[in-house]
Amino acid sequence: MDEFMHDQPLVPRDDAEREALGKRLKRIEGQVRGIQKMVENDRYCVDILTQTSAIQAALKQVEMQLLERHMRKCLVHASETENMEPYIDELMTIVSRIKK
């Protein structure tokens, strides 16, 4: 992550944002633990794959939530105070990673 410009958001998250994101991530963490148990209990492959698909979808939702927040808050803030070119480059780099 050293390649990006900041290690903190340009506009800090408020308590409600941190709480909502934290809840989503804890839910995903619980789903991953559930898959570990399914593997340990030698559950049917399709059941495990169904759960991995659900986790991937949940992570995509987290990505989209963070991406939208970044564009609406951090980039808007940067556009008012700084040259946008490096921020656009940074955003395009991460969007290309998300799409993979």
C-alpha positions as CSV (number, residue, x, y, z in Angstrom):
1,M,0.0,0.0,0.0
2,D,3.0,2.3,0.1
3,E,2.3,3.3,-3.5
4,F,-0.7,5.4,-2.5
5,M,-0.6,9.0,-1.4
6,H,-2.2,8.7,2.0
7,D,-2.4,6.2,4.9
8,Q,-5.5,8.0,6.2
9,P,-8.6,9.4,4.5
10,L,-8.5,13.0,3.4
11,V,-11.8,13.4,5.3
12,P,-11.9,11.3,8.5
13,R,-14.7,8.8,8.8
14,D,-17.3,9.7,11.4
15,D,-18.3,7.3,14.2
16,A,-21.4,6.1,12.3
17,E,-19.3,5.3,9.2
18,R,-16.7,3.4,11.2
19,E,-19.4,1.5,13.1
20,A,-21.3,0.5,9.9
21,L,-18.1,-0.6,8.1
22,G,-17.0,-2.5,11.2
23,K,-20.3,-4.4,11.5
24,R,-20.1,-5.5,7.9
25,L,-16.5,-6.6,8.3
26,K,-17.3,-8.5,11.5
27,R,-20.1,-10.3,9.7
28,I,-17.7,-11.3,6.9
29,E,-15.2,-12.5,9.4
30,G,-17.9,-14.7,11.0
31,Q,-18.8,-16.1,7.5
32,V,-15.1,-17.0,6.9
33,R,-15.0,-18.7,10.3
34,G,-18.1,-20.6,9.3
35,I,-16.4,-21.8,6.1
36,Q,-13.4,-23.0,8.1
37,K,-15.8,-25.1,10.2
38,M,-17.5,-26.4,7.1
39,V,-14.2,-27.6,5.7
40,E,-13.2,-29.1,9.1
41,N,-16.6,-30.9,9.2
42,D,-16.1,-32.1,5.6
43,R,-19.2,-30.4,4.3
44,Y,-20.5,-30.8,0.7
45,C,-18.4,-28.7,-1.7
46,V,-21.3,-26.9,-3.2
47,D,-22.4,-25.7,0.2
48,I,-18.9,-24.3,0.9
49,L,-18.8,-22.7,-2.6
50,T,-22.2,-21.0,-1.9
51,Q,-20.7,-19.5,1.2
52,T,-17.5,-18.3,-0.5
53,S,-19.7,-16.7,-3.1
54,A,-21.7,-14.9,-0.4
55,I,-18.4,-13.6,1.2
56,Q,-17.1,-12.3,-2.2
57,A,-20.4,-10.5,-2.7
58,A,-20.2,-9.0,0.8
59,L,-16.6,-7.8,0.2
60,K,-17.7,-6.2,-3.1
61,Q,-20.3,-4.3,-1.2
62,V,-17.6,-3.1,1.2
63,E,-15.4,-2.1,-1.7
64,M,-18.3,-0.1,-3.4
65,Q,-19.2,1.6,-0.1
66,L,-15.6,2.7,0.4
67,L,-15.2,3.7,-3.2
68,E,-18.3,5.8,-3.1
69,R,-17.3,7.4,0.1
70,H,-13.8,8.2,-1.3
71,M,-15.3,9.9,-4.3
72,R,-18.0,11.8,-2.5
73,K,-15.9,13.0,0.4
74,C,-12.1,12.7,-0.1
75,L,-12.0,13.6,-3.8
76,V,-14.5,16.4,-3.4
77,H,-12.3,17.8,-0.5
78,A,-9.1,17.4,-2.6
79,S,-10.7,19.1,-5.6
80,E,-11.2,22.2,-3.4
81,T,-7.6,22.3,-2.2
82,E,-5.2,20.4,-4.4
83,N,-4.2,19.3,-7.9
84,M,-6.6,16.4,-8.8
85,E,-4.3,14.6,-11.3
86,P,-2.5,12.4,-8.7
87,Y,-5.8,11.5,-7.0
88,I,-7.4,10.5,-10.2
89,D,-4.3,8.3,-11.0
90,E,-4.6,6.7,-7.6
91,L,-8.3,6.1,-8.0
92,M,-7.8,4.5,-11.4
93,T,-5.1,2.2,-10.0
94,I,-7.4,0.9,-7.3
95,V,-10.5,0.6,-9.6
96,S,-8.4,-1.5,-12.0
97,R,-7.5,-3.8,-9.0
98,I,-11.1,-4.1,-7.8
99,K,-12.2,-5.1,-11.3
100,K,-9.8,-8.1,-11.4
